[in-house]
Amino acid sequence: MATDTPHHPHYPIAIIGAGLGGLTAARVLHVRGVDAAVFELEASRGTRTQGGMLDIHEDSGQRALRAAGLFEDFVKIIHAGGESSRILDQHATVLYEDFDDGSFERPEVDRGQLRDLLLDSLPDGMVRWGCALASVRALDEAPGRHEVTLAGGETFTTDLLIGADGAWSKVRKLVTDAWPEYTGISFLEVDLFDADECHPEEAAVVGGGMFFALGGETGILGHRETDGSLHCYLAHRADEGWLDTIDFTDVEASKTATLRLLDGWAPQLRGLVANADGRITPRPIHALPVGITWKRSPGVTLLGDAAHVMSPFAGEGANLAMHDASQLALAIADNPGDVEKALSAYEEDLFTRAEIAAADSAESLELTFSEDSARKTAALFIERENQSGAEGR
């Protein structure tokens, strides 16, 4: 709850960003009886679509949902069968396939539906839309307190500033000069709507869940969505300026340029680009350094991509953001009146788990875009499956 000062409002806890991490932090704090305000730059919850499918891991994302008191509601929105996965080479030969057995280890869910679940669990007015962060500064006269100025001119103060504002976080600048760097991989995002009816060959090659088709420095990663569409990314190792050589406003020209990367690939795999509906969306992939840390800075911390953005090749981004958020919120609630003790404990754990995940992500990136990557990746999945089976016996 805000309290007015002679100059501007004051919020004991201000969360910058209403992504999955920021909303999870707000929800867990609310459940524990701690007030917080969330500031989001987007004008409303429906400003844009929220991306594709997420696999929610048992030891991180699911754990966060339990802390938020939302696990049972989460179960109702999972994509039944979506935990299936397959790995193919560029000739569409299936090298590995795993079917959804209902084990619930990594169930799939639509990111937008998960965000809606979190938003609907918060009190009205807790999220303030259309509040882009313009600047923030520490107040020398009040250690640990920060003054935040929004793009619209509103200024407020807070005793605890939580940066949940993504890869290009402005809050991050308060604790470190580290900045995401290009990983050498660029994604080209496409959608194929009503796939079974309108794109049957492409639907058949993708299958019922997660899908990888790999061929050295190029690959296609995708999912079948809950609405029956296919959401895919053509991933390619290239210089950072490569995307600038393609005019993505020209649908046909951009498809032609992209399809050159798939010369010699199976027709149904090429069809994921050639028959895509609408524009191709370019997405260069950036990451912070593996093992990033910072010195404890009073009254401010980070979570999710703001703290440790990494490539998506470990599948940990959303799960880590939600886990970070729940652990931070629980630490705050468990240490009333001692924010610094809560933040110190939180960040000590944060740095350890983020380094492990980021290292795994970087290693997986190199494997995915190596020579004979499809067979190597399939072999890794089979090895993990065998180890899991042996542990379960």
Secondary structure, 3 states (H helix, E strand, C coil): CCEECCCCEEEEEEEECCCHHHHHHHHHHHHCCCCCEEECCCCCCCCCCCCCEEECCCCCHHHHHHHCCCHHHHHCCECCCCCCEEEEECCCCEEEEECCCCCCCCCEEEHHHHHHHHHHCCCCCCEECCCCEEEEEECCCCCCCEEEEECCCCEEEEEEEEECCCCCCCHHHHCCCCCCEEEEEEEEEEEECCHHHHCHHHHHHHCCCEEEEEECCEEEEEEECCCCCEEEEEEEECCHHHHHHCCCCCHHHHHHHHHHHHCCCCHHHHHHHHCCCCCCEEEEEEECCCCCCCCCCCCEEECCHHHHCCCHHHCCHHHHHHHHHHHHHHHHHHCCCCHHHHHHHHHHHHHHHHHHHHHHHHHHHHHHCCCCHHHHHHHHHHHHHHHHHHHHC
